[in-house]
Amino acid sequence: MRVAFVSETTAHHVDADDVDRLHSLADALVERGHDVHVLCAQWWEGQPDSFEHDDVTYHAVADERGQRWFAARAALLLRRLAPDVVHATSRTPGHVYGARWGGVLAGAPVVCEWYDQHDAADGLRGRAYRYAARKPSVVVAPSRTVKTSVRECGANGGDVRVIPTGIDFEAIRRAVPGDGGDIVFSRRLDADANLESLFLALAEFREYDWNCTVVGDGPERESYERQARDLRIADRVDFAGEMSVDERAAVFKNAHVYVHTAERTSFALDLLRALACGCVGIVEYHAQSSAHELVEQYDRGFRATNDEEITECLAAAGGLERKAVDETFADYDRERFLDQYLDVYRDAQEHAGLL
């Protein structure tokens, strides 16, 4: 199958969850023998219009991101590539117009990746989101929370599939516990991380013997470090900075509890990895976070609505046994992740054939 991704921004441009997910999908497709093309802004050096990297062919639709005619040029290139499926992203919703018309010219269905929640009431951009939600054959969201956002933009709920991001479960099984605290938090340390909720809970948890590892970096790191000092828990909180996926898995394998407090999360990938590594999961509920979806039916998961409840959950988590790996989450393996996308592609092709 020839799959053409229309994504001006790639994992070679920025470090972000949505493009990392598409990058993982492209790699998985190649491993299964599929022909993968990415229509994007140029990120490689030199002047070639196309560039092959790790068996994926990248096509420079524009010299750099933000150029006006990206959508029109993408449509013409799709016609020449003649893919079996066009896979667009809603990161820049106006580009879905190009993907849609390119799909029409190539006779291929369009699947739209809708990773984050968007506001359909935002002028011309909102109009583009409404188009992106309604026109593709299928829209894919990483969680039910994001699916709700797509429906609010006008999509038919039956045309929106939820596919959680996959993890390398074999790597989880092989991971060896490393250094780290009994309690772990991992995320980009920005305002949405809401780390103060965990710190307030930990401050009330002083009578217990614990230490905490915070994985990640970001613009609010100094503020969070200051909060830990102000609450007099700095000596028991280690800010470990950025870590690779393998390094994080080692920290999760060593920990007993993973706490998620972020206010905005399309898909809580590190929470999933930590649960697979045997951690007890504690999630502070927020309307724009999907993290609670991973623990709501899980007997080693807790939900809280404030720091006092997080403290109670930490105490309850202490009574649960430690695990090295939890096979409950084997269904989230990246092979299953790929199979679900292939099902979406086939359904989209059948739907296009009927039309």
Secondary structure as GFF3:
##gff-version 3
##sequence-region A 1 355
A	DSSP	beta_strand	2	6	.	.	.	ID=ss1
A	DSSP	alpha_helix	17	31	.	.	.	ID=ss2
A	DSSP	beta_strand	35	41	.	.	.	ID=ss3
A	DSSP	beta_strand	50	53	.	.	.	ID=ss4
A	DSSP	beta_strand	56	62	.	.	.	ID=ss5
A	DSSP	alpha_helix	70	81	.	.	.	ID=ss6
A	DSSP	beta_strand	85	89	.	.	.	ID=ss7
A	DSSP	alpha_helix	95	106	.	.	.	ID=ss8
A	DSSP	beta_strand	110	113	.	.	.	ID=ss9
A	DSSP	alpha_helix	123	134	.	.	.	ID=ss10
A	DSSP	beta_strand	138	141	.	.	.	ID=ss11
A	DSSP	alpha_helix	144	152	.	.	.	ID=ss12
A	DSSP	three_ten_helix	157	159	.	.	.	ID=ss13
A	DSSP	beta_strand	160	162	.	.	.	ID=ss14
A	DSSP	alpha_helix	169	174	.	.	.	ID=ss15
A	DSSP	beta_strand	183	186	.	.	.	ID=ss16
A	DSSP	three_ten_helix	191	193	.	.	.	ID=ss17
A	DSSP	alpha_helix	195	203	.	.	.	ID=ss18
A	DSSP	beta_strand	212	215	.	.	.	ID=ss19
A	DSSP	alpha_helix	221	230	.	.	.	ID=ss20
A	DSSP	three_ten_helix	234	236	.	.	.	ID=ss21
A	DSSP	beta_strand	237	241	.	.	.	ID=ss22
A	DSSP	alpha_helix	245	254	.	.	.	ID=ss23
A	DSSP	beta_strand	257	260	.	.	.	ID=ss24
A	DSSP	alpha_helix	269	276	.	.	.	ID=ss25
A	DSSP	beta_strand	280	284	.	.	.	ID=ss26
A	DSSP	three_ten_helix	291	294	.	.	.	ID=ss27
A	DSSP	beta_strand	301	304	.	.	.	ID=ss28
A	DSSP	alpha_helix	307	317	.	.	.	ID=ss29
A	DSSP	three_ten_helix	327	332	.	.	.	ID=ss30
A	DSSP	alpha_helix	334	354	.	.	.	ID=ss31
###
